[in-house]
Structure formats: structure tokens, C-alpha cells
């Protein structure tokens, strides 16, 4: 479910934000005009002309949803459009029973705002609606929060402390290249002056987060919602529906509820736009809280090195950077930060790979490769670690067993019994996992089973089928890759041994 949620969040930020924020500015202008307009004869005449025509023709009336009355006439919108006062609209509506008529015939409240956003090549709205705009602004802010949290690895409380201006545009390097955007924030716990007194203003964190382009865009959107130097998630400026005066940042529970509201809106929008395949599926583990984004990100990086949501590759957050534990890494600030989450998911994935290898060889599958014996030893040592890998400390200890930790790489049709000194994927010093996107033929850590050989042949068949449907140069490339896959399978068949023979 994270894939569609992230895709829609980025779509809101990058494709729809200009329309939504332009509509929000126009709505506030119209609302202020309606509140400030005095009652005049001209205004009353305009109200009568506008609404009586809709009543007589049977057309839809501009409607809104009131907590007290349910669906009713959009008084402020009508006042702004006609140039009448709110009181004049209210009195006319009361005399003619327009609340009941609007409930039976609710219609839109279109504003004169250009629609530039597209979905599937067509405008996503016929017009921007006065009454829908506050809801869209709230969903836009929630989408920005999801983009920031998921693509930096921040904790929710860390994102809630960000302020407008936290991610300035960098200055070009002397050679003309552009450095990365950095996100700087403050922390408040245990911040004291030289006399030991707590500093309520906090202090800037020593190490910033690295921001990729989607994150920068999300921050820029939030900076258009809140004033300069305010919290990006300031409660007052994000309470766009009720317009209440709150203090501090949005609460954790509020953000979690807004994520669920956004998911509901996405699913309704996907149906309305004719793209039901883009719905966010229900989560079998319950509501999606923001705190789960970090763990989900770690899961994808640890288990999907070449998958659709492998953001470690798509957005430049390479595992090599993560393993380096440097300040340039993915959302890195401290060893116990996102790296701990990644270690847990990596260790769990490795333990499951070892368990699958143990079960497969016990069921009669044969094994080949220079690291076959070492892999079987690693697989048999797993029972002592089952159930003990849910803490970063235990996971790090498990991954430190150089040469005995197994990593499945389905894209390369092998298991890597990772041993740092013999790896050809150029791991960093101290790395506890391979660079699976840089797997090399002939590596001494490779292990294959009958299942890997079968998967390689099936992939070769698919490539041959594609090769017949594409231009010759591309088809030749597909055929060469298919031949290499079959060669891998043939090499396995000629060298494969049962577990007892391999470990002897």
C-alpha cells in the first residue's frame, strides 16, 4: 500500500499543488471580501437575480456542508460572487427555504482559477471549487509530510520540529556543480547553557539530513502554507477547515488521522478519475501510522534491491552510502537512527533467506557455487538467532558474522554468502551487506540452488519472447542476456551437489 500512497503524495505535491494553493489564495480573498462587504441595494438585487434564476430553472445550487445543518447553501461563496453581504444572502436563503433546496440539489462552487494539473494526460479538475479547497489544502499538507518522512527516514517528531527556511537552496560549488540540499533542524532535549540551565529555544542539530528533489518540493509547498520562520506543521496555519488558533505543531495523532483521511480521498479520487488500479489497498495490520514509514522504507531497501519501490536506487539512496554511516547518508544523523531500522530489516531478511535455503536443501534441492559449503553452515546456525533480531543491537551482532550471513538476490539468480574480503561488488570497509545492485559474475560469495537455475531459465524464455517483438538491436541484447541466464543454469546443473556432499 505504500507504493500508491507515495505516488499519490508526490502527485499532489508536484502536479496539483499550484492549482490547490492558487485556489486557496482565491478562496481567502473571496471570503475576506464577503465578510467586509456591507449591505446595499445593489447587492440585494444581485443576490435575487443569481439565486432566483437557479431556483426557477431547477439547476444545482452552490452548497456546503455545515456541522449544524448538514448540506446547505454556500452563503460566503454566494456573497463573494454577487457582491452582496453575508446577511443579505442569509435572509434571502431563509425566506425562500434554500437550505432544503440546496440539500436536494447540491452543486459546485466554481472559482476563476486556471487548472494546470493533469492526471493520465487530462485536467484533474474541471474547475477549482470554493468549498473543496480547504480539504485539498489539508490533504496536500499531509502528502507533503508523507514525502518528507518516507524519503528522508525522519521520525515524526523530528519532522514536526522543522521550520520554514530549514532547507535553503545551496550555492554552486566553484566548479559550477550544485551541492545537495540539506535540511537543518533544532533539537531541545538536554540543551543547556554553560550554567546548566535549559535553553528553551533549543539548538541546531550537528548533522543535517540530505534532501532529494521530491523532499525539497514538499518543503517548498509547506513554506507556501506557513509564514517565514514558522513551524512547517504549525497547527494554526494547518487548521484550514475550522480556522482555530492553536499553538505548536500538529500533534502526532492528528497527523495519523489525516493520513487515513488522505487514503480515503485517494481511493475516491482514483475511482472518480478512472484509475482504480491506483487505489491504496487496505492494510491488514490496521491503520497506517507515520511511525511505520521508517520501518517500511528499511524493508524495501533491505529486501527489494531492484524492485518497483527500491528507493535506495531510484532516488540515489544507495546502500553503500548507508553502510558508510557518514553524514552524507540517507537521513543519517547518528548510528542509532535510521541505520538501526535498516539493520533490523536486513537481519530479518537474511535470516529468512537462510531458513529458506535450509528448507530447500532438506527437501532435496541441490546447491552449487564457490560459497556453497559456507552458506550451508550459515543456514544451519540460524536457529540460535530466531526471534532475537528485533533490536538494532541484536541485528548488528547477527550481521557482523562475516561470511555466514546470506542475502537473496533474485535479480542475479543467486544467494550471496557475504564475505567482505572476497566480494566483487566493491563493499565499503566495515560493510555488513553486499551491494546487491552491483553483483558480479565470478564472485566467490555466490551460491545457487535448483530454484535459482529454474528462475534463470524462465527469465531467459521471457526475454526471448520479448526479443521477437522489438527492433533487432534491442532484440539482440535480450537474446544475449537470455543466453547468459541459460549458461548460469547449465553451470549450476553440471556442478550441483546435495547438501550432504557440499558440506562434507
C-alpha positions in Angstrom: 0.0 0.0 0.0 3.0 2.3 0.5 3.7 2.5 -3.3 0.3 4.0 -4.3 0.3 6.2 -1.2 3.7 7.6 -2.0 2.9 8.0 -5.7 -0.3 10.0 -5.0 1.5 12.1 -2.4 4.2 13.0 -4.9 1.5 13.7 -7.5 -0.3 16.1 -5.1 3.0 17.9 -4.3 4.4 18.2 -7.8 1.4 18.1 -10.1 -1.6 19.6 -8.1 0.0 21.9 -5.6 0.0 25.0 -7.8 -3.7 24.6 -8.5 -4.6 23.9 -4.9 -2.6 26.8 -3.4 -3.8 29.2 -6.1 -7.4 28.2 -5.3 -6.7 28.6 -1.6 -5.4 32.2 -2.1 -8.5 33.0 -4.2 -10.8 31.4 -1.6 -9.3 33.5 1.2 -9.6 36.7 -1.0 -13.3 35.9 -1.7 -14.0 35.0 1.9 -12.5 38.3 3.1 -14.5 40.2 0.6 -17.7 38.6 1.6 -17.1 39.4 5.3 -16.2 43.0 4.6 -19.0 43.8 2.1 -21.8 46.0 3.6 -25.4 45.5 2.8 -26.5 47.6 -0.3 -29.5 47.7 -2.6 -27.2 46.6 -5.5 -26.0 43.6 -3.5 -29.6 42.5 -2.7 -30.6 42.8 -6.3 -27.6 40.7 -7.4 -28.5 38.0 -4.8 -32.1 37.9 -6.1 -31.0 37.7 -9.7 -28.5 35.0 -9.1 -30.4 32.7 -6.8 -33.9 33.2 -8.1 -32.7 32.1 -11.6 -31.3 28.9 -10.1 -34.5 28.2 -8.1 -36.7 28.7 -11.1 -34.6 26.7 -13.5 -34.2 23.7 -11.2 -30.4 24.0 -11.5 -28.0 22.9 -8.8 -27.3 25.4 -6.0 -23.7 26.1 -4.7 -23.7 24.0 -1.5 -21.5 23.4 1.5 -21.6 21.0 4.5 -22.4 22.6 7.9 -21.9 20.8 11.2 -25.2 22.1 12.4 -27.4 21.9 9.3 -25.7 19.3 7.1 -25.8 20.2 3.4 -26.8 23.8 3.0 -26.3 26.9 0.7 -22.8 28.2 0.4 -23.5 31.6 1.9 -20.0 33.0 1.8 -19.4 31.9 -1.8 -22.7 33.4 -3.0 -21.9 36.7 -1.2 -18.4 36.9 -2.7 -19.7 36.1 -6.3 -22.7 38.5 -6.1 -21.0 41.3 -4.2 -23.7 41.2 -1.5 -23.2 40.9 2.2 -23.4 37.6 4.1 -26.5 38.9 5.9 -28.3 39.6 2.7 -27.6 36.1 1.4 -28.7 34.6 4.7 -32.0 36.4 4.8 -32.8 35.6 1.2 -32.0 32.0 1.7 -34.1 31.8 4.9 -37.2 33.4 3.2 -37.0 31.0 0.2 -36.1 27.8 2.0 -32.8 27.5 0.2 -31.2 25.3 2.8 -33.7 22.5 2.0 -33.4 23.1 -1.8 -29.6 23.1 -1.6 -29.7 19.8 0.3 -31.8 18.3 -2.5 -29.9 19.9 -5.3 -26.3 20.4 -4.1 -23.9 21.8 -6.7 -20.3 23.1 -7.0 -18.9 26.5 -6.2 -16.5 27.1 -9.1 -13.8 29.8 -8.8 -12.0 31.6 -11.7 -8.7 29.7 -11.1 -6.9 28.0 -14.0 -6.4 24.3 -13.7 -3.0 23.2 -14.9 -2.6 19.8 -13.2 -3.0 16.6 -15.2 -3.8 13.0 -14.5 -3.5 10.5 -17.2 -3.0 13.4 -19.7 -6.2 15.2 -18.8 -7.1 18.0 -16.4 -7.7 16.6 -12.9 -10.5 19.1 -12.2 -12.9 21.0 -14.5 -12.6 23.9 -12.1 -11.3 24.6 -8.6 -14.2 24.5 -6.1 -14.5 27.1 -3.3 -15.9 24.5 -0.8 -13.5 21.7 -1.6 -10.3 23.8 -1.5 -9.7 23.7 2.3 -10.0 19.9 2.3 -7.5 19.8 -0.6 -5.1 22.0 1.2 -5.2 19.7 4.2 -4.6 16.7 2.0 -1.7 18.5 0.3 0.0 19.2 3.6 -0.5 15.6 4.6 1.0 14.4 1.3 4.0 16.7 1.9 4.5 15.2 5.3 4.5 11.6 3.9 7.0 12.6 1.2 9.3 14.2 3.8 9.1 11.3 6.3 9.4 8.5 3.8 12.2 9.9 1.6 14.4 11.1 4.5 13.8 8.4 7.1 12.9 11.1 9.7 10.9 10.3 12.8 7.5 12.1 13.0 8.7 14.2 16.0 11.7 15.3 14.0 9.6 16.4 11.0 7.2 18.3 13.3 10.1 20.4 14.6 11.1 21.6 11.1 10.7 25.3 10.3 10.1 27.3 7.1 13.6 28.0 5.7 15.1 24.8 7.0 16.2 23.7 3.6 17.7 26.7 1.7 18.9 26.4 -1.9 22.6 25.7 -1.8 25.2 27.9 -3.5 27.0 26.5 -6.5 30.4 24.9 -6.0 33.5 26.6 -7.5 33.4 24.1 -10.4 29.8 25.0 -11.2 28.3 21.8 -9.8 25.4 22.1 -7.3 25.8 20.5 -3.8 22.9 18.6 -2.2 20.1 20.3 -0.4 20.4 19.9 3.4 17.6 20.0 5.9 18.6 21.6 9.2 16.5 21.5 12.3 16.7 22.1 16.1 16.5 19.7 19.0 15.5 20.6 22.5 16.3 17.7 24.8 19.2 18.2 27.2 20.1 21.6 25.6 21.7 23.7 28.3 23.9 26.7 28.6 27.2 27.0 30.4 25.5 27.3 33.7 23.4 24.2 33.2 20.1 26.0 32.5 17.8 24.5 29.9 17.7 26.5 26.7 14.0 26.6 25.6 14.9 27.7 22.0 17.0 24.5 21.6 20.0 24.3 19.3 20.6 23.3 15.7 21.4 19.6 15.2 25.0 18.9 14.4 24.4 16.8 11.3 21.6 17.7 8.8 19.5 15.4 6.7 20.2 15.1 2.9 17.2 16.2 0.9 16.4 14.8 -2.6 14.3 16.7 -5.1 10.8 15.3 -4.1 11.6 16.3 -0.4 12.7 19.8 -1.4 9.5 20.2 -3.4 7.4 19.1 -0.4 9.2 21.5 1.9 8.6 24.3 -0.6 4.9 23.5 -0.7 4.7 23.7 3.1 6.6 27.0 3.1 3.8 28.4 0.9 1.2 27.5 3.5 3.0 28.8 6.6 4.7 32.2 7.2 8.5 32.5 7.3 10.3 31.0 10.3 7.1 29.3 11.5 7.0 25.5 12.0 6.2 23.7 8.8 3.4 21.9 10.5 2.2 24.9 12.6 -1.3 23.9 14.0 -2.9 27.3 13.4 -1.9 27.5 9.7 -2.8 23.9 9.0 -6.2 24.0 10.6 -7.6 25.3 7.3 -11.1 23.9 7.7 -12.0 25.2 11.2 -9.5 28.1 11.3 -8.9 27.7 15.0 -6.0 29.3 16.8 -3.7 26.6 18.2 -0.2 26.6 19.5 2.8 24.5 18.4 3.0 21.8 15.7 0.2 19.4 14.7 0.0 16.5 17.1 1.2 13.0 16.2 -2.4 11.6 16.5 -3.7 14.4 14.3 -1.2 13.6 11.6 -2.0 9.9 11.8 -5.8 10.6 11.3 -5.0 12.9 8.4 -3.1 10.1 6.7 -6.2 7.9 7.0 -8.3 10.7 5.6 -5.9 11.1 2.7 -6.0 7.4 1.9 -9.8 7.6 1.8 -9.6 10.7 -0.5 -7.1 8.9 -2.8 -9.3 5.9 -3.2 -12.3 8.1 -4.0 -10.3 10.1 -6.4 -8.9 7.0 -8.1 -12.4 5.8 -8.8 -13.6 9.2 -10.0 -10.6 9.6 -12.3 -11.0 6.2 -13.8 -7.7 4.7 -12.4 -9.0 2.2 -9.8 -5.7 0.3 -10.1 -4.0 3.2 -8.3 -6.0 2.8 -5.1 -4.3 2.3 -1.8 -5.1 -1.2 -0.6 -6.3 -1.8 2.9 -3.6 -2.6 5.4 -4.1 -6.0 7.1 -2.1 -4.7 10.1 -4.5 -1.8 10.8 -4.3 1.9 10.2 -1.1 3.3 8.6 0.7 5.5 11.2 3.5 7.8 10.3 5.9 5.9 12.5 5.6 2.9 10.2 7.1 4.7 7.3 10.7 4.4 8.5 10.4 0.6 9.0 8.7 0.2 5.6 11.5 2.2 3.9 14.0 -0.1 5.6 12.1 -3.1 4.5 12.2 -2.1 0.8 15.9 -1.2 0.9 16.8 -4.4 2.6 14.5 -6.8 0.6 13.9 -5.1 -2.8 17.3 -4.2 -4.2 15.8 -4.0 -7.8 12.1 -3.7 -7.1 9.5 -1.2 -8.0 9.7 0.7 -4.8 13.5 0.3 -4.4 14.0 3.9 -3.4 17.6 3.1 -2.5 18.3 3.1 -6.2 15.6 5.3 -7.7 16.4 8.3 -5.6 20.1 7.8 -5.1 20.0 6.5 -1.5 22.5 3.7 -2.1 23.2 1.1 0.5 26.9 1.9 0.1 26.1 5.4 1.5 24.1 3.9 4.3 26.8 1.4 5.3 29.4 4.2 5.3 27.5 5.7 8.3 28.5 9.1 7.2 26.7 12.4 7.4 26.0 12.3 3.7 23.9 9.2 4.1 20.2 8.6 3.8 18.6 10.7 6.6 21.7 9.9 8.7 22.4 11.8 11.9 23.5 9.1 14.3 24.4 5.5 14.4 21.2 4.6 16.3 19.0 6.4 13.8 17.7 5.0 10.5 20.7 2.7 10.3 19.3 0.7 13.2 16.0 0.3 11.4 17.8 -0.9 8.3 20.0 -3.4 10.3 16.9 -5.0 11.8 15.2 -5.4 8.4 18.4 -6.6 6.8 19.0 -9.2 9.5 15.4 -10.4 9.3 15.7 -10.8 5.5 19.0 -12.6 5.9 17.6 -15.0 8.5 14.6 -15.8 6.3 16.9 -16.4 3.3 18.9 -18.8 5.4 15.8 -20.6 6.6 14.6 -21.0 3.0 17.9 -22.4 1.9 17.9 -24.9 4.8 14.3 -26.0 3.9 15.1 -26.2 0.2 18.2 -28.4 0.6 16.3 -30.5 3.2 13.6 -31.1 0.6 16.2 -32.4 -1.9 17.2 -29.3 -3.9 20.9 -29.3 -4.9 23.3 -26.4 -4.4 26.3 -25.1 -6.3 28.8 -22.2 -6.2 32.1 -21.5 -4.5 30.4 -20.5 -1.2 28.0 -23.4 -1.1 29.6 -25.0 2.0 29.8 -21.7 3.8 26.2 -21.0 3.0 25.0 -24.3 4.4 27.0 -23.6 7.6 25.4 -20.2 7.9 21.9 -21.7 7.3 22.3 -24.3 10.0 23.4 -21.6 12.5 20.1 -19.7 12.2 18.1 -21.4 14.9 20.2 -19.7 17.6 19.1 -16.3 16.3 15.4 -16.8 15.5 13.2 -14.4 17.5 16.2 -12.3 18.6 16.7 -9.9 15.7 14.1 -7.2 16.5 16.6 -4.8 18.2 19.3 -2.9 16.4 21.9 -4.3 18.7 21.0 -7.9 18.1 20.7 -7.3 14.4 24.1 -5.7 14.2 25.6 -8.6 16.1 23.9 -11.1 13.7 25.2 -9.2 10.6 28.7 -9.0 11.9 29.2 -12.7 11.3 31.3 -12.1 8.2 30.9 -14.9 5.7 27.9 -16.6 7.3 25.1 -14.1 6.6 23.0 -15.0 3.5 21.4 -12.4 1.2 19.0 -13.5 -1.5 19.4 -11.6 -4.8 16.6 -12.8 -7.2 17.7 -10.4 -9.9 21.1 -12.2 -10.1 19.6 -15.7 -9.5 21.8 -16.4 -6.5 22.3 -16.2 -2.8 25.3 -14.2 -1.6 27.1 -15.7 1.4 28.6 -12.3 2.0 32.3 -12.3 2.9 33.7 -8.8 2.7 37.3 -9.6 1.6 36.2 -11.8 -1.4 33.2 -9.7 -2.6 33.4 -8.3 -6.1 30.6 -5.7 -5.5 33.1 -3.2 -4.0 31.6 -3.0 -0.5 32.8 -0.3 1.8 35.2 -1.1 4.7 33.2 -2.4 7.5 30.2 -3.2 5.3 27.9 -6.0 6.7 25.9 -6.4 3.5 26.7 -6.6 -0.2 25.9 -4.0 -2.9 23.2 -6.2 -4.4 22.7 -3.9 -7.4 26.4 -4.3 -8.3 26.6 -8.1 -8.2 29.4 -9.5 -10.4 29.8 -12.8 -12.2 32.6 -15.0 -10.8 32.3 -13.7 -7.2 33.4 -16.2 -4.6 30.4 -15.5 -2.4 27.8 -16.8 -5.0 25.5 -19.7 -4.2 22.8 -21.2 -6.4 20.1 -23.7 -5.9 17.9 -25.6 -8.3 15.2 -22.9 -7.8 17.6 -20.2 -8.9 18.5 -22.2 -12.1 14.9 -22.7 -12.9 14.2 -19.0 -12.4 17.1 -18.1 -14.7 15.7 -20.3 -17.5 12.2 -18.9 -17.1 13.6 -15.4 -17.3 15.6 -16.4 -20.4 12.3 -17.6 -22.0 10.6 -14.3 -21.3 13.5 -12.4 -22.8 13.4 -14.5 -26.0 9.7 -13.8 -26.3 10.3 -10.1 -25.9 13.2 -10.2 -28.4 10.8 -11.2 -31.2 8.6 -8.1 -30.6 11.2 -5.3 -30.5 13.7 -3.8 -33.0 16.7 -6.0 -33.8 19.4 -4.2 -31.8 17.3 -4.4 -28.6 16.2 -7.9 -29.5 19.9 -9.0 -29.9 20.6 -7.6 -26.5 17.7 -9.5 -25.0 18.9 -12.7 -26.6 22.5 -12.2 -25.3 21.1 -11.8 -21.8 18.9 -14.8 -22.2 21.9 -16.9 -23.3 23.9 -15.8 -20.2 21.0 -16.8 -18.0 20.8 -20.2 -19.5 24.6 -20.5 -19.1 24.3 -19.8 -15.4 21.6 -22.5 -15.1 23.7 -25.0 -17.1 26.7 -24.3 -14.9 24.7 -25.0 -11.8 23.3 -28.3 -13.2 26.8 -29.5 -14.0 28.2 -28.7 -10.6 25.2 -29.1 -8.3 25.5 -31.3 -5.2 23.2 -32.3 -2.5 23.7 -30.7 0.9 25.5 -33.7 2.4 28.0 -33.8 -0.4 28.6 -30.0 -0.4 29.2 -29.8 3.3 31.4 -32.9 3.6 
